[in-house]
Amino acid sequence: MRDVSKFVQGFKRFQHQYLGNRHTLFDRLVEEGQHPRALMISCCDSRCDPALLTDCDPGDMFVVRNVANLVPPHTQATFFAATSSAMAFAVRNLEVEHIIVMGHARCGGIRTLMANRPPECDEEELIAKWLGIAADARQRVLQELPGKPAETQERACEQAAILISLENLLSYPWIRRRVHEGSLALHGWYFDMERGELLQYQAATGKFQVLVPNFNLYEEAASGSRVMGA
Ligand SMILES: [Zn+2]
């Protein structure tokens, strides 16, 4: 695609839906400002648009997107300030009640992290530096799943990296305090685009479990087994 007309046409549809005659939502958002209840930290991946995936309206969700949906630890907050300053704004100014870290299947960032090839140019150096935030996730996977297929290790690392980000969120004193006070809740989500399901990290089990199942899959499996059994 060499031009951006698809996006311009898309804005026209958005304008018609939200800014045309039925513009009460945006009137309120302009007059009263934004009051999103959640901060979503998600990947830049073009298949993982948080507003689309959660069917949100404008104003519902404050979003930070970066490669592999990583949260730098507090000790590196000023070095990776784009993400940490957005977190600070969401927590301090907007007083969000939830922070959701949403990872996803088939993440190119995590695949790059697992491959661990030495950077050969400035672009790769930048990406490697950033992905280094999740280096411990890679180590955990290599220790727990040695010799497994790359896809298995990558999926495990996608989920382990979410846990690193959740741990890193708690390294910020102003986040930790609010979590302990009960005014802020942290969530780890995993968009399984292969199965069309949303998973959530359950601290009680230490695992990601299906939060929104894709019932079509189970119906297909059931009808398949009937066919096989017939
Ligand atoms: Zn990704």
py3Dmol code that shows the C-alpha trace and the ligand (Angstrom):
import py3Dmol

protein = """\
ATOM      1  CA  MET A   1       0.000   0.000   0.000  1.00  0.00           C
ATOM      2  CA  ARG A   2       1.731   3.154  -1.200  1.00  0.00           C
ATOM      3  CA  ASP A   3      -0.756   5.724  -0.004  1.00  0.00           C
ATOM      4  CA  VAL A   4      -2.684   6.314   3.173  1.00  0.00           C
ATOM      5  CA  SER A   5      -6.145   6.642   1.667  1.00  0.00           C
ATOM      6  CA  LYS A   6      -7.352   3.564   3.597  1.00  0.00           C
ATOM      7  CA  PHE A   7      -6.614   5.427   6.834  1.00  0.00           C
ATOM      8  CA  VAL A   8      -8.226   8.660   5.645  1.00  0.00           C
ATOM      9  CA  GLN A   9     -11.367   6.760   4.656  1.00  0.00           C
ATOM     10  CA  GLY A  10     -11.264   5.102   8.048  1.00  0.00           C
ATOM     11  CA  PHE A  11     -11.162   8.474   9.788  1.00  0.00           C
ATOM     12  CA  LYS A  12     -14.208   9.543   7.805  1.00  0.00           C
ATOM     13  CA  ARG A  13     -16.124   6.524   9.102  1.00  0.00           C
ATOM     14  CA  PHE A  14     -14.911   7.281  12.641  1.00  0.00           C
ATOM     15  CA  GLN A  15     -15.987  10.903  12.207  1.00  0.00           C
ATOM     16  CA  HIS A  16     -19.410   9.778  11.037  1.00  0.00           C
ATOM     17  CA  GLN A  17     -19.790   7.408  13.969  1.00  0.00           C
ATOM     18  CA  TYR A  18     -18.368   9.537  16.777  1.00  0.00           C
ATOM     19  CA  LEU A  19     -18.132  13.172  15.674  1.00  0.00           C
ATOM     20  CA  GLY A  20     -21.090  13.681  13.339  1.00  0.00           C
ATOM     21  CA  ASN A  21     -24.600  14.283  14.573  1.00  0.00           C
ATOM     22  CA  ARG A  22     -24.213  11.787  17.392  1.00  0.00           C
ATOM     23  CA  HIS A  23     -21.330  13.529  19.102  1.00  0.00           C
ATOM     24  CA  THR A  24     -22.468  13.502  22.700  1.00  0.00           C
ATOM     25  CA  LEU A  25     -19.674  11.137  23.779  1.00  0.00           C
ATOM     26  CA  PHE A  26     -16.944  13.375  22.404  1.00  0.00           C
ATOM     27  CA  ASP A  27     -18.669  16.540  23.643  1.00  0.00           C
ATOM     28  CA  ARG A  28     -18.413  15.084  27.119  1.00  0.00           C
ATOM     29  CA  LEU A  29     -14.832  13.865  26.623  1.00  0.00           C
ATOM     30  CA  VAL A  30     -13.772  17.301  25.382  1.00  0.00           C
ATOM     31  CA  GLU A  31     -15.598  19.258  28.071  1.00  0.00           C
ATOM     32  CA  GLU A  32     -14.889  17.018  31.043  1.00  0.00           C
ATOM     33  CA  GLY A  33     -11.572  15.531  29.901  1.00  0.00           C
ATOM     34  CA  GLN A  34     -10.659  11.878  29.880  1.00  0.00           C
ATOM     35  CA  HIS A  35     -11.292   9.593  32.838  1.00  0.00           C
ATOM     36  CA  PRO A  36     -10.160   6.149  31.696  1.00  0.00           C
ATOM     37  CA  ARG A  37     -10.391   3.489  34.380  1.00  0.00           C
ATOM     38  CA  ALA A  38      -7.568   1.365  33.029  1.00  0.00           C
ATOM     39  CA  LEU A  39      -4.056   1.608  31.684  1.00  0.00           C
ATOM     40  CA  MET A  40      -3.289  -1.042  29.072  1.00  0.00           C
ATOM     41  CA  ILE A  41       0.334  -1.839  28.244  1.00  0.00           C
ATOM     42  CA  SER A  42       0.365  -3.798  25.027  1.00  0.00           C
ATOM     43  CA  CYS A  43       2.605  -4.688  22.100  1.00  0.00           C
ATOM     44  CA  CYS A  44       3.068  -2.519  19.013  1.00  0.00           C
ATOM     45  CA  ASP A  45       2.018  -5.544  16.946  1.00  0.00           C
ATOM     46  CA  SER A  46      -0.561  -4.474  14.344  1.00  0.00           C
ATOM     47  CA  ARG A  47      -2.764  -7.431  15.285  1.00  0.00           C
ATOM     48  CA  CYS A  48      -3.086  -6.421  18.942  1.00  0.00           C
ATOM     49  CA  ASP A  49      -4.967  -3.131  19.052  1.00  0.00           C
ATOM     50  CA  PRO A  50      -6.265  -2.955  22.644  1.00  0.00           C
ATOM     51  CA  ALA A  51      -9.298  -0.794  21.822  1.00  0.00           C
ATOM     52  CA  LEU A  52     -10.336  -3.129  19.008  1.00  0.00           C
ATOM     53  CA  LEU A  53      -9.746  -6.278  21.046  1.00  0.00           C
ATOM     54  CA  THR A  54     -11.775  -4.997  23.983  1.00  0.00           C
ATOM     55  CA  ASP A  55     -14.408  -3.149  21.931  1.00  0.00           C
ATOM     56  CA  CYS A  56     -13.708   0.037  23.884  1.00  0.00           C
ATOM     57  CA  ASP A  57     -15.047   3.499  23.205  1.00  0.00           C
ATOM     58  CA  PRO A  58     -12.789   6.553  23.108  1.00  0.00           C
ATOM     59  CA  GLY A  59     -12.051   7.578  26.673  1.00  0.00           C
ATOM     60  CA  ASP A  60     -12.324   4.066  28.128  1.00  0.00           C
ATOM     61  CA  MET A  61      -8.691   3.024  28.165  1.00  0.00           C
ATOM     62  CA  PHE A  62      -5.305   4.747  28.430  1.00  0.00           C
ATOM     63  CA  VAL A  63      -2.860   2.827  26.255  1.00  0.00           C
ATOM     64  CA  VAL A  64       0.912   2.476  26.106  1.00  0.00           C
ATOM     65  CA  ARG A  65       2.275   0.325  23.323  1.00  0.00           C
ATOM     66  CA  ASN A  66       5.847  -0.831  22.944  1.00  0.00           C
ATOM     67  CA  VAL A  67       7.728  -3.780  21.479  1.00  0.00           C
ATOM     68  CA  ALA A  68       6.704  -6.913  23.421  1.00  0.00           C
ATOM     69  CA  ASN A  69       4.584  -4.977  25.950  1.00  0.00           C
ATOM     70  CA  LEU A  70       7.436  -4.571  28.435  1.00  0.00           C
ATOM     71  CA  VAL A  71       7.617  -2.536  31.626  1.00  0.00           C
ATOM     72  CA  PRO A  72      11.120  -1.378  32.542  1.00  0.00           C
ATOM     73  CA  PRO A  73      12.063  -1.791  36.231  1.00  0.00           C
ATOM     74  CA  HIS A  74      12.063   1.343  38.375  1.00  0.00           C
ATOM     75  CA  THR A  75      15.887   1.388  38.315  1.00  0.00           C
ATOM     76  CA  GLN A  76      15.710   1.917  34.511  1.00  0.00           C
ATOM     77  CA  ALA A  77      12.631   4.168  34.515  1.00  0.00           C
ATOM     78  CA  THR A  78      14.452   7.304  33.392  1.00  0.00           C
ATOM     79  CA  PHE A  79      16.371   5.420  30.698  1.00  0.00           C
ATOM     80  CA  PHE A  80      13.176   3.978  29.204  1.00  0.00           C
ATOM     81  CA  ALA A  81      11.050   6.991  30.080  1.00  0.00           C
ATOM     82  CA  ALA A  82       8.491   6.751  27.276  1.00  0.00           C
ATOM     83  CA  THR A  83       6.770   3.817  28.953  1.00  0.00           C
ATOM     84  CA  SER A  84       7.423   4.788  32.571  1.00  0.00           C
ATOM     85  CA  SER A  85       6.235   8.384  32.102  1.00  0.00           C
ATOM     86  CA  ALA A  86       2.991   7.156  30.530  1.00  0.00           C
ATOM     87  CA  MET A  87       2.543   4.852  33.518  1.00  0.00           C
ATOM     88  CA  ALA A  88       3.186   7.782  35.855  1.00  0.00           C
ATOM     89  CA  PHE A  89       0.622   9.935  34.057  1.00  0.00           C
ATOM     90  CA  ALA A  90      -1.991   7.167  34.114  1.00  0.00           C
ATOM     91  CA  VAL A  91      -1.490   6.444  37.812  1.00  0.00           C
ATOM     92  CA  ARG A  92      -0.812   9.922  39.195  1.00  0.00           C
ATOM     93  CA  ASN A  93      -2.940  12.175  36.971  1.00  0.00           C
ATOM     94  CA  LEU A  94      -5.696   9.884  35.737  1.00  0.00           C
ATOM     95  CA  GLU A  95      -5.850   7.683  38.848  1.00  0.00           C
ATOM     96  CA  VAL A  96      -6.548   4.531  36.882  1.00  0.00           C
ATOM     97  CA  GLU A  97      -7.852   1.601  38.904  1.00  0.00           C
ATOM     98  CA  HIS A  98      -6.349  -1.130  36.750  1.00  0.00           C
ATOM     99  CA  ILE A  99      -3.106  -1.755  34.890  1.00  0.00           C
ATOM    100  CA  ILE A 100      -3.348  -4.531  32.331  1.00  0.00           C
ATOM    101  CA  VAL A 101      -0.209  -5.926  30.694  1.00  0.00           C
ATOM    102  CA  MET A 102      -1.369  -7.697  27.554  1.00  0.00           C
ATOM    103  CA  GLY A 103       1.027  -9.992  25.748  1.00  0.00           C
ATOM    104  CA  HIS A 104       0.174 -12.099  22.746  1.00  0.00           C
ATOM    105  CA  ALA A 105       0.959 -15.201  20.724  1.00  0.00           C
ATOM    106  CA  ARG A 106       3.384 -15.017  17.804  1.00  0.00           C
ATOM    107  CA  CYS A 107       5.141 -11.945  19.220  1.00  0.00           C
ATOM    108  CA  GLY A 108       8.020 -10.915  16.953  1.00  0.00           C
ATOM    109  CA  GLY A 109       9.726  -9.107  19.817  1.00  0.00           C
ATOM    110  CA  ILE A 110       9.764 -12.212  21.989  1.00  0.00           C
ATOM    111  CA  ARG A 111      10.903 -14.327  19.039  1.00  0.00           C
ATOM    112  CA  THR A 112      13.847 -11.933  18.641  1.00  0.00           C
ATOM    113  CA  LEU A 113      14.588 -12.114  22.365  1.00  0.00           C
ATOM    114  CA  MET A 114      14.617 -15.914  22.315  1.00  0.00           C
ATOM    115  CA  ALA A 115      16.816 -16.026  19.186  1.00  0.00           C
ATOM    116  CA  ASN A 116      19.365 -13.825  20.992  1.00  0.00           C
ATOM    117  CA  ARG A 117      21.396 -13.037  17.871  1.00  0.00           C
ATOM    118  CA  PRO A 118      24.147 -10.444  18.357  1.00  0.00           C
ATOM    119  CA  PRO A 119      22.969  -7.076  16.975  1.00  0.00           C
ATOM    120  CA  GLU A 120      24.502  -6.243  13.599  1.00  0.00           C
ATOM    121  CA  CYS A 121      23.333  -2.665  13.139  1.00  0.00           C
ATOM    122  CA  ASP A 122      21.973   0.308  15.022  1.00  0.00           C
ATOM    123  CA  GLU A 123      18.349  -0.778  14.541  1.00  0.00           C
ATOM    124  CA  GLU A 124      19.022  -4.228  15.984  1.00  0.00           C
ATOM    125  CA  GLU A 125      21.037  -2.726  18.833  1.00  0.00           C
ATOM    126  CA  LEU A 126      18.078  -0.557  19.844  1.00  0.00           C
ATOM    127  CA  ILE A 127      15.662  -3.480  19.759  1.00  0.00           C
ATOM    128  CA  ALA A 128      18.056  -5.737  21.688  1.00  0.00           C
ATOM    129  CA  LYS A 129      18.568  -3.055  24.336  1.00  0.00           C
ATOM    130  CA  TRP A 130      14.847  -2.742  24.851  1.00  0.00           C
ATOM    131  CA  LEU A 131      14.190  -6.508  24.835  1.00  0.00           C
ATOM    132  CA  GLY A 132      16.911  -6.900  27.458  1.00  0.00           C
ATOM    133  CA  ILE A 133      14.255  -5.852  29.995  1.00  0.00           C
ATOM    134  CA  ALA A 134      12.850  -9.375  29.620  1.00  0.00           C
ATOM    135  CA  ALA A 135      16.186 -11.212  29.599  1.00  0.00           C
ATOM    136  CA  ASP A 136      15.229 -13.076  32.799  1.00  0.00           C
ATOM    137  CA  ALA A 137      12.113 -14.445  31.069  1.00  0.00           C
ATOM    138  CA  ARG A 138      14.329 -15.963  28.387  1.00  0.00           C
ATOM    139  CA  GLN A 139      16.617 -17.505  31.026  1.00  0.00           C
ATOM    140  CA  ARG A 140      13.652 -19.001  32.880  1.00  0.00           C
ATOM    141  CA  VAL A 141      12.311 -20.588  29.697  1.00  0.00           C
ATOM    142  CA  LEU A 142      15.687 -22.020  28.708  1.00  0.00           C
ATOM    143  CA  GLN A 143      16.027 -23.547  32.169  1.00  0.00           C
ATOM    144  CA  GLU A 144      12.480 -24.911  32.367  1.00  0.00           C
ATOM    145  CA  LEU A 145      12.005 -26.010  28.746  1.00  0.00           C
ATOM    146  CA  PRO A 146      15.466 -26.989  27.468  1.00  0.00           C
ATOM    147  CA  GLY A 147      15.506 -28.517  23.998  1.00  0.00           C
ATOM    148  CA  LYS A 148      11.812 -27.806  23.334  1.00  0.00           C
ATOM    149  CA  PRO A 149      10.722 -26.554  19.896  1.00  0.00           C
ATOM    150  CA  ALA A 150      11.238 -22.827  19.317  1.00  0.00           C
ATOM    151  CA  GLU A 151       7.480 -22.195  19.142  1.00  0.00           C
ATOM    152  CA  THR A 152       6.952 -23.821  22.546  1.00  0.00           C
ATOM    153  CA  GLN A 153       9.754 -21.784  24.096  1.00  0.00           C
ATOM    154  CA  GLU A 154       8.504 -18.579  22.485  1.00  0.00           C
ATOM    155  CA  ARG A 155       4.978 -19.066  23.790  1.00  0.00           C
ATOM    156  CA  ALA A 156       6.365 -19.728  27.268  1.00  0.00           C
ATOM    157  CA  CYS A 157       8.563 -16.632  26.993  1.00  0.00           C
ATOM    158  CA  GLU A 158       5.640 -14.479  25.831  1.00  0.00           C
ATOM    159  CA  GLN A 159       3.882 -15.409  29.068  1.00  0.00           C
ATOM    160  CA  ALA A 160       7.000 -15.246  31.264  1.00  0.00           C
ATOM    161  CA  ALA A 161       7.707 -11.735  29.960  1.00  0.00           C
ATOM    162  CA  ILE A 162       4.246 -10.625  31.101  1.00  0.00           C
ATOM    163  CA  LEU A 163       5.157 -11.794  34.602  1.00  0.00           C
ATOM    164  CA  ILE A 164       8.430  -9.856  34.439  1.00  0.00           C
ATOM    165  CA  SER A 165       6.445  -6.749  33.541  1.00  0.00           C
ATOM    166  CA  LEU A 166       4.019  -7.334  36.415  1.00  0.00           C
ATOM    167  CA  GLU A 167       6.992  -7.734  38.791  1.00  0.00           C
ATOM    168  CA  ASN A 168       8.562  -4.589  37.373  1.00  0.00           C
ATOM    169  CA  LEU A 169       5.332  -2.628  37.885  1.00  0.00           C
ATOM    170  CA  LEU A 170       5.614  -3.408  41.601  1.00  0.00           C
ATOM    171  CA  SER A 171       9.158  -2.013  41.676  1.00  0.00           C
ATOM    172  CA  TYR A 172       7.670   1.497  41.359  1.00  0.00           C
ATOM    173  CA  PRO A 173       6.933   2.734  44.911  1.00  0.00           C
ATOM    174  CA  TRP A 174       3.875   4.735  43.788  1.00  0.00           C
ATOM    175  CA  ILE A 175       2.395   1.648  42.125  1.00  0.00           C
ATOM    176  CA  ARG A 176       3.272  -0.722  44.958  1.00  0.00           C
ATOM    177  CA  ARG A 177       1.668   1.618  47.515  1.00  0.00           C
ATOM    178  CA  ARG A 178      -1.590   1.861  45.580  1.00  0.00           C
ATOM    179  CA  VAL A 179      -1.731  -1.910  45.023  1.00  0.00           C
ATOM    180  CA  HIS A 180      -1.255  -2.494  48.758  1.00  0.00           C
ATOM    181  CA  GLU A 181      -3.887   0.143  49.557  1.00  0.00           C
ATOM    182  CA  GLY A 182      -6.316  -1.615  47.218  1.00  0.00           C
ATOM    183  CA  SER A 183      -6.855   1.341  44.885  1.00  0.00           C
ATOM    184  CA  LEU A 184      -4.962  -0.228  41.978  1.00  0.00           C
ATOM    185  CA  ALA A 185      -5.128  -3.765  40.569  1.00  0.00           C
ATOM    186  CA  LEU A 186      -2.610  -5.368  38.210  1.00  0.00           C
ATOM    187  CA  HIS A 187      -3.590  -7.877  35.538  1.00  0.00           C
ATOM    188  CA  GLY A 188      -1.618 -10.079  33.141  1.00  0.00           C
ATOM    189  CA  TRP A 189      -3.479 -10.920  29.940  1.00  0.00           C
ATOM    190  CA  TYR A 190      -2.424 -13.017  26.967  1.00  0.00           C
ATOM    191  CA  PHE A 191      -4.137 -12.694  23.597  1.00  0.00           C
ATOM    192  CA  ASP A 192      -3.905 -16.123  22.003  1.00  0.00           C
ATOM    193  CA  MET A 193      -4.500 -15.130  18.406  1.00  0.00           C
ATOM    194  CA  GLU A 194      -3.975 -18.709  17.256  1.00  0.00           C
ATOM    195  CA  ARG A 195      -6.954 -19.966  19.239  1.00  0.00           C
ATOM    196  CA  GLY A 196      -8.906 -16.718  19.364  1.00  0.00           C
ATOM    197  CA  GLU A 197      -8.929 -16.703  23.155  1.00  0.00           C
ATOM    198  CA  LEU A 198      -8.028 -14.326  25.946  1.00  0.00           C
ATOM    199  CA  LEU A 199      -6.064 -15.754  28.873  1.00  0.00           C
ATOM    200  CA  GLN A 200      -5.434 -14.237  32.280  1.00  0.00           C
ATOM    201  CA  TYR A 201      -2.632 -14.895  34.741  1.00  0.00           C
ATOM    202  CA  GLN A 202      -3.916 -16.469  37.936  1.00  0.00           C
ATOM    203  CA  ALA A 203      -1.589 -15.822  40.845  1.00  0.00           C
ATOM    204  CA  ALA A 204      -3.211 -18.659  42.837  1.00  0.00           C
ATOM    205  CA  THR A 205      -2.184 -21.304  40.292  1.00  0.00           C
ATOM    206  CA  GLY A 206       0.793 -19.480  38.792  1.00  0.00           C
ATOM    207  CA  LYS A 207      -0.634 -20.149  35.339  1.00  0.00           C
ATOM    208  CA  PHE A 208      -2.390 -18.388  32.506  1.00  0.00           C
ATOM    209  CA  GLN A 209      -5.960 -19.637  32.277  1.00  0.00           C
ATOM    210  CA  VAL A 210      -8.671 -18.981  29.736  1.00  0.00           C
ATOM    211  CA  LEU A 211     -10.670 -15.880  30.604  1.00  0.00           C
ATOM    212  CA  VAL A 212     -12.681 -15.712  27.379  1.00  0.00           C
ATOM    213  CA  PRO A 213     -12.904 -19.090  25.614  1.00  0.00           C
ATOM    214  CA  ASN A 214     -13.460 -19.432  21.892  1.00  0.00           C
ATOM    215  CA  PHE A 215     -16.517 -21.706  21.928  1.00  0.00           C
ATOM    216  CA  ASN A 216     -16.292 -22.222  18.163  1.00  0.00           C
ATOM    217  CA  LEU A 217     -13.105 -24.208  18.771  1.00  0.00           C
ATOM    218  CA  TYR A 218     -14.781 -26.542  21.221  1.00  0.00           C
ATOM    219  CA  GLU A 219     -17.790 -27.025  18.951  1.00  0.00           C
ATOM    220  CA  GLU A 220     -15.464 -27.860  16.061  1.00  0.00           C
ATOM    221  CA  ALA A 221     -13.525 -30.283  18.252  1.00  0.00           C
ATOM    222  CA  ALA A 222     -16.750 -31.894  19.469  1.00  0.00           C
ATOM    223  CA  SER A 223     -18.164 -32.291  15.958  1.00  0.00           C
ATOM    224  CA  GLY A 224     -14.766 -33.585  14.813  1.00  0.00           C
ATOM    225  CA  SER A 225     -14.721 -36.233  17.503  1.00  0.00           C
ATOM    226  CA  ARG A 226     -18.271 -37.283  16.568  1.00  0.00           C
ATOM    227  CA  VAL A 227     -17.161 -37.681  12.979  1.00  0.00           C
ATOM    228  CA  MET A 228     -14.129 -39.666  14.088  1.00  0.00           C
ATOM    229  CA  GLY A 229     -16.265 -41.826  16.333  1.00  0.00           C
ATOM    230  CA  ALA A 230     -18.860 -42.482  13.635  1.00  0.00           C
TER     231      ALA A 230
END
"""
ligand_1 = """\
1
ZN
Zn 4.383 -8.500 20.146
"""
view = py3Dmol.view(width=600, height=400)
view.addModel(protein, "pdb")
view.setStyle({"model": 0}, {"cartoon": {"style": "trace"}})
view.addModel(ligand_1, "xyz")
view.setStyle({"model": 1}, {"stick": {}})
view.zoomTo()
view.show()
